[in-house]
């Protein structure tokens, strides 16, 4: 399947400011040689802690921000050289309160954006979009009177005004209650069924597992890896865990000194968890436990949340 999004050694750096119009000359690197490929019709999650570079990448791909190195293509068009030809075919949805006019109604907001796109039959288009996001009965309410979840659905409708082939969602469910977030994820599934390619940034593990075909982990402006959510555990299969009950203290000390044992943690009700960080280390741990007559034992692979914690730490992680 053809790629909808491709980046080649993409980079972005900023010059730090000391004061008004004064530059310190120090460079802050937001992206470091990003290589990314997203297939047409795919929902790709871009996961990372706050400050990892997710939003910077989305801004470049949506032609809002220029890269300082490398190249990016969306729908085969260069995001710098062919930005004017690309913009009518993409949509972008930011989380939070940005981009809506609070004193206008939901309908008036969408009509305004439709006029900027030069859409024909604007009234019919607005009605269609309101119905699509479940806001038909709220179309004549001022945006300031809408709930957070309703505002975010209106954000999504705004992103669909131009009939995009690629949709960028930047932390789309931030601040939503669980019910609104679930409804939003259902809408994402419907859009994918229509053939729209979606790149969604998030730092919420559960959200990525719920809606994404594949996830790309990014940290400090670099890609850590890409995999299907259900298979991300293979990235750190070396981090297999062994849980055992009623392990003698002397055995715990011996396990802590074994090669490939990352840590030994105490769990409730007499359980002990041995985390490994090298291939085959779990097998060595199991043999040591059996030799010590510890028979209540089981192993497990890390969840996506655990993978993230092991790979990039607990900076801005939502669980």
MIGUKOL-664154 format. One record per atom (N, C-alpha, C, CB): x, y, z; residue in one letter. Coordinates in steps of 0.2 Angstrom, whole numbers, plus 5000, padded with zeros to 4 digits. Each point is the difference from the previous one (the first is absolute). Glycine has a CB too. Layout:
N
XYZA...
% end
This chain:
319
500449945000X499650065000X500450065000X499149945006X500750114990X500450064999X500150045007X499750014988X500850035013X500150045006X499650064999X501149955002X498550075004X499750075000X500450055003X498949945001X501650045003X500550045004X500649975000X499150055007X501449994991X500749985000X500550065002X499849914991X500650075014X500550055002X500749974999X499250055008X501349994990X500749984999X500550045004X499749964988X500650015017X500550045004X499750075002X500949944994X498550065008X499750075002X500250025006X499049974994X501250105006X500350035006X499750075001X501049944998X498950085008X499850075002X500450025006X498849984995X501550085005X500350035006X499850075001X501049924998X499050105008X499850075001X500650045004X498849965001X501350104998X500450055003X499750035006X500650024989X499749965017X499750035006X500150075001X500349905005X499150134998X500050085001X500150015007X499250014990X501250045011X500250035007X499550055002X501249984998X498650064997X499550065001X499750024994X500750045010X499050024990X499750024994X500550014995X499150065007X500849904987X500450004994X500749995002X499250084995X501049895010X500749995001X500149925000X500150115007X500449874989X500149935000X500649985004X499550004989X500549945015X500549985003X500549964996X499350005010X500549984984X500449964996X500049935001X500750104999X498949885007X500049935001X499449964996X500550035012X499749914986X499549974996X499649945004X500850024990X498649985009X499649955003X499849954994X499650085010X500549864991X499849954994X499449975002X501249984997X498350034999X499349975001X500049934996X499550125002X500749884992X500049944996X500749984998X498850024996X501449925004X500749984999X499949944994X500550035012X499549994982X500149954995X499449955000X501250015001X498250014999X499449965000X499949974994X499550075008X500449864992X499849964994X499449975001X501149984997X498350034999X499449975002X499649994993X500050075011X499649874989X499649994995X499349975002X501049974993X498550075005X499349985002X499649984994X500150085010X499649864990X499749984994X499350034999X500649895001X499250114993X499350034998X499549965004X500450044989X499150005014X499549965004X500149985007X499649974989X501050045013X500349985006X499850055006X500949934994X499050045012X500050055006X500649995004X498849995000X501750055000X500650005003X500050045006X500649984989X499649995017X500150045006X500750025000X499149935006X501050134996X500750035002X500050015007X500150064989X500349905015X500050005007X500650035002X499349905001X500750145005X500650035003X499850045006X500650004989X499950015015X499850045006X500050084998X500649925007X499250124997X499950074999X500850024998X499050025008X501050024986X500750034998X500349954996X500150065010X499649884988X500449954996X500150024992X499549925008X500150134990X500050024993X499449994996X501249995001X498349985002X499449984997X499650054996X499949915008X500050154996X499650054997X500450044994X499450015011X501349994991X500450034995X500049964993X500850055009X499249894991X500049964994X499350014997X500749915005X498750094999X499450014996X500050074997X499449925009X500850134994X500050074997X500450004994X499950055011X500749914988X500350004994X499749964995X501050015006X498749944996X499649964995X499450034997X500449905006X499350154998X499450034998X500150074997X499449945009X501350074990X500250064997X500050075004X499649954989X500350045018X500050065004X500750025002X498949965004X501549994996X500750025002X500549974995X499650005012X500950044987X500649984995X500549955004X499850114993X500449845004X500649965003X500650044999X499449894997X501150095007X500750034999X500549954997X499850075009X499949874989X500449954997X499649944997X501050035007X499249944988X499649944998X499450024996X500449945010X499250014988X499550014996X499349965002X500950024990X498550005008X499449975002X499550004994X500250035012X499549924987X499549994995X499449985003X500849974991X498650065007X499349985002X499650004993X500150055012X499749894987X499649984994X500450024994X499050035005X501749954996X500550014994X500250074999X499549904995X500250155009X500250074999X500550025005X498950024995X501650025003X500550035005X499750055004X500949984992X499150015015X499750055005X500250074999X499849905008X500850114989X500350075000X499950024993X500849985008X499449994987X500050024993X499350004997X501249964998X498450005004X499349994997X499550015006X500449924991X499750125014X499550015005X499350024998X501050035007X499050024988X499450034997X499549944997X500650114998X499849854999X499649944997X499849955005X500650024989X499749985017X499949945005X499450035004X501249964999X498850105003X499650025006X499249984999X500850095002X499049924992X499349984999X499849935001X499950094992X500649875008X499949925001X500149985007X500349994988X499950055017X500149985006X499650045005X501249974997X498750005009X499650035006X500449995006X498949984994X501150075011X500349995006X499650025006X501150034994X498949935011X499650015006X500450005006X499049944995X501050125008X500450015007X499649985006X500750094994X499549895011X499749995006X499950075004X500449885001X499250125004X499950065004X499550054997X501249985003X498950084998X499550054998X500250044994X499750015012X500949984985X500250044995X499649994993X501150005005X498850054992X499750004993X499350004999X500949944998X498750085007X499350015000X499850075003X499849875001X499750154996X499750075002X499449995005X500450054989X499849975017X499549985005X499350045000X501049985007X499050084990X499450045000X499649984994X500550095006X499849874989X499649974994X499749945002X500750064992X498749925005X499849935000X500449954997X498850055001X501149895000X500349944997X499950014993X499949935010X499550084988X499950014992X500350054997X498949955002X501150115002X500450064997X500749994999X499250075005X501149895000X500749995000X500249964993X500150005013X499549944986X500149964995X499950044993X499749905007X499850144993X499850044994X500650044998X498750005003X501650035002X500650054999X500549964997X499750075009X500549874994X500549964997X499949974993X500349975012X499150024987X499849974993X500050064995X499249925005X500750144997X500150054995X500750014998X499050065005X501549935000X500750014999X500249954995X500250055011X499549894989X500249954995X499650014993X500249925010X499450134990X499650014994X499549944998X501050064996X498749915010X499649944999X499350034997X500649945010X499250024985X499350014997X499549975005X500549994988X498950035012X499449975004X500350005008X499549934990X500750135012X500250005007X499549975005X500850104997X498649925002X499549985005X500049935001X499450104998X500549874996X500049925000X500649975003X499350014990X501350025008X500649975003X500050015008X500650034989X499250035013X500050015007X499649955004X500350124998X499149874999X499549955003X500349935000X499050074996X501349914999X500349944999X500649995005X499750004988X500750055013X500549995005X499850005007X500750064992X498849985010X499750005006X499749935002X499750124999X500049854996X499749945001X500549945001X499050044993X501649975003X500549955000X500350005007X500250024988X499950045016X500350005006X499550005006X501050064995X498349935003X499549995006X499850075003X500549895002X499650164994X499850075003X499450034996X501250015003X498449954994X499450034996X499650045005X500049914992X499950075014X499550035005X500450065003X499349895001X501350124998X500450055004X500350054995X500349925008X499450084985X500350044995X499950085001X499849904993X499750115011X499850075001X500250035007X499149984992X501349985011X500350025007X500650044999X499449905006X500750154998X500750035000X500549955002X499550115003X501149894994X500549965002X500250005008X500550014988X499550055014X500150015008X499649965004X500450114997X499049875000X499549965004X500149935000X499250104999X501249884996X500149934999X500549975005X499850014988X500149925013X500449965005X500749994996X499049955006X501550034998X500749994997X499949954995X500550035011X499249924990X499949944995X499750034994X499949915009X499650134991X499650034995X500550044996X498949995006X501550054997X500450054997X500549964996X499950085009X500449864994X500549964996X499749974994X500649985011X498750004989X499749974994X499950054995X499449925007X500550154995X499950054996X500750014996X499150065007X501549944997X500650004997X500149954995X500550045011X499349904990X500049954995X499650024994X500249915009X499250114992X499650024994X500450064996X498949975006X501450074997X500450064997X500549974996X499850085009X500649864994X500549974996X499849974994X500649995010X498749994989X499849964995X499650054995X499849905007X500250164994X499750054995X500249994993X499950085010X500849914989X500250004993X500049934997X500750105003X499049855001X500149944997X500749974999X498950024994X501449985012X500849984999X500149934999X500250095008X500349894989X500349934999X500449985006X499950014987X500450045016X500449995006X499850045005X501049974993X498950015013X499850035006X500550005006X498849984996X501450085006X500550005006X499650015006X501050044993X499149925012X499750015007X500550015005X499049934996X501050135007X500550015005X499750005007X500750074991X499549885013X499749995006X499250015000X501150045005X498549934991X499350014999X499649995006X500249984988X499949985016X499649995006X500250035007X499749894994X500850155005X500350035006X499450045004X501250014995X498749975012X499550045004X499349974999X500750104999X499249854997X499449974999X499849955005X500150014988X499349985014X499849955005X500049944996X499250085006X500749864997X500149934997X499549994995X500549965010X498950064991X499449994995X500150044994X499249985009X501050084991X500250044995X500649984996X499550105005X501049874998X500649984997X499849934996X500750055009X498949914994X499849944996X499650024994X499949935011X499650124990X499650024994X500550024994X499050035008X501550014994X500550034996X500449944996X500150115007X500149844997X500349954997X499649964995X500749995010X498750004991X499549974996X500050044993X499349965010X500750114991X500050044994X500649994996X499350085006X501349914997X500649994996X500049934996X500650065009X499149894994X499949944997X499550014993X500149945011X499450104990X499650014994X500450044995X499050015007X501450044995X500450034995X500549964996X499850105007X500549854997X500449964997X499649954995X500850005010X498649984992X499649964995X499950044993X499549945010X500550124991X499950044994X500650014996X499150065006X501549914996X500650014996X500550055002X499449954991X500450095015X500450065002X500649975004X499050085000X501649954998X500649985004X500050055006X500749964989X499550015017X500050045006X500749995003X498749995001X501650075001X500650005004X499850035007X500850004990X499249965015X499750035007X500650005005X498849964997X501350105006X500550005005X499649995007X500850084993X499649895011X499749995007X500649985005X498849964995X501050045011X500549975005X499649965005X500850104999X498649874998X499549965004X500149934997X499250105002X501049855001X500149934998X499449974998X501049995007X498550024997X499349974999X499750024993X499949995012X500250084987X499750034994X500449974994X499750105006X500949894994X500449974994X499849934999X500950085003X499049885002X499849935000X499349994997X500849985009X498850074992X499350004998X499950014993X499750035011X500650024986X499950024993X500550004995X499350075006X501349914996X500650014995X500149934997X500550095006X499749914987X500249944997X500849995002X499250024990X501150035010X500750005002X500250065004X500349934990X500250065015X500250065004X500850014999X499049975008X501150094992X500750024999X500250045007X500050014987X500549965016X500250035006X500650054998X499749905007X500250164996X500550064999X500250035006X499550024989X501249995012X500250025006X500650054999X499649905006X500450164997X500650054999X500150014992X500549965011X498950044985X500150024993X500249944996X500250115003X499849834999X500349944996X499549955001X501250035002X498749934992X499649945000X500349945004X499550044989X500149945016X500349945003X499849934997X499950075010X499549934987X499849944996X499350014998X500849935006X499050024989X499350004998X499749935000X500250104993X499249895010X499849935000X499250005001X501149965004X498649994995X499349995002X499950005007X499749944990X499850105013X499950005007X500049935004X499450114998X500349844999X500049945003X500749965000X498849994997X501650044999X500749964999X500650045003X499549944990X500350125013X500550055002X500549965005X499250104998X500549855006X500349975005X500749964997X498949995006X501050004987X500649964997X500650055000X499349934993X500650145007X500650045001X500449995006X499350094994X500449895011X500449995006X499849935003X500050135002X500049824994X499949945002X500549985005X499549974989X501150065011X500549995005X499850025007X500950014991X498650035009X499750025007X499549965002X500350124997X499749825002X499549955002X500050005008X500149934989X499350065014X500050005007X499849935003X499650124999X500749875006X499849935004X499750025007X500949944994X498550045007X499750015006X500049935004X499250094995X501049915011X500049945005X499850025007X501049964993X498749995010X499750015006X500449965006X498950014995X501250025010X500449985006X500749984998X498949955005X501450104993X500749994998X500550025006X499750034988X500749925015X500450015005X500550064999X499949885003X500250165003X500450064999X500749984997X499450055010X500949904992X500749984997X499949994993X500349955010X499250024987X499949994993X499950074996X499549895002X500250165002X499950064997X500750044999X498850015005X501649985000X500650034999X500449974995X500050025012X500049914987X500449974995X499750024993X500249905007X499150114992X499850024994X500250074998X499049935002X501050125003X500350074999X500750004997X499350045009X501149914992X500750004998X500049964993X500450015012X499149964986X500049964993X500150054994X499349915006X501050074989X500150034994X499350014997X501249964999X498750104998X499350014997X499450015004X500549924992X499650085015X499550025004X500050085001X500049885006X499550154992X500050085001X499850025007X499650004988X499949975015X499850015007X499649955002X500050124998X499949885009X499649955004X499550045004X500949915000X498550094999X499550045003X499549965004X500150084991X499749955015X499649975005X499350024998X500850005009X498749954990X499350014998X499649985006X500249984988X499150035012X499649985006X499949935000X499450114999X500449875007X499849935001X500549954999X498950034997X501849995005X500549954999X500349994993X499549955010X500350094986X500349994993X500650044999X498849984996X501650005000X500750034998X500050014992X500649965011X499650094986X500050014993X500850014998X498850054999X501449914997X500750004997X500050034993X500449915008X499850154991X500050034993X500749994997X499250085004X500849894990X500649994996X500150054995X499949885003X500850124995X500150054994X500549974995X499850105008X500249834992X500549974995X499649944997X501150045006X499049944988X499749944997X500249945005X500050054988X499549915013X500149935003X500150015008X500549964989X499550105013X500150015007X499549975004X500750104998X498649915000X499549975003X500049925001X499350104995X501049875000X500149935001X500549985006X499849994988X500750055012X500549995006X499750015007X500950044992X498650015008X499750025006X499549945002X500150124997X499549854998X499649955001X500449945003X499250044991X501349945006X500449955003X500350015007X500349974988X499950095013X500250015007X499449995005X500950084995X498549955003X499449995005X499849935001X499750114996X500349854998X499849935001X500649965004X499450004989X501250025010X500549975004X499950015008X500850014990X498950055011X499950025007X499349985003X500850104998X498949854998X499349975002X499550065000X500649915007X499550144989X499450054999X499649984994X500750095005X498749894996X499649974995X499450044997X500449895005X499450164999X499550044998X500350064996X499349975010X500750024983X500450054996X499650014993X501149965006X498950104992X499850014993X500450064997X498849955003X501250054990X500350054996X499550044996X501149935000X499250134999X499550044996X500550054996X499049995008X500750044986X500350054996X499750065002X500249924990X500250145009X499850065002X499450034995X501250025004X498450024999X499550034996X500350064996X499149975009X500550064987X500250064997X500350065005X499249974990X500450035015X500250055005X500649995003X498850015003X501449924999X500649985003X500650014995X499449925007X500450074986X500550014995X500350075000X499549914993X500050135007X500150075000X500550025006X498950034994X500949955012X500350025006X500849974999X498950005007X501249944991X500649984999X500450034995X499649895004X500150134991X500450034994X500250085001X499449924993X500150115010X500150085000X499950035007X499750004988X500149955017X499950035007X499350035001X501250025000X498750015005X499450025003X499950084999X500049905008X500250134986X500050074999X499350014996X501350015000X498250025004X499450024997X499649944998X500550104996X499549845007X499749944998X499350015003X501049934998X498550054998X499350005002X499849925000X499750124996X500049865010X499949935000X499349995003X501249975002X
% end
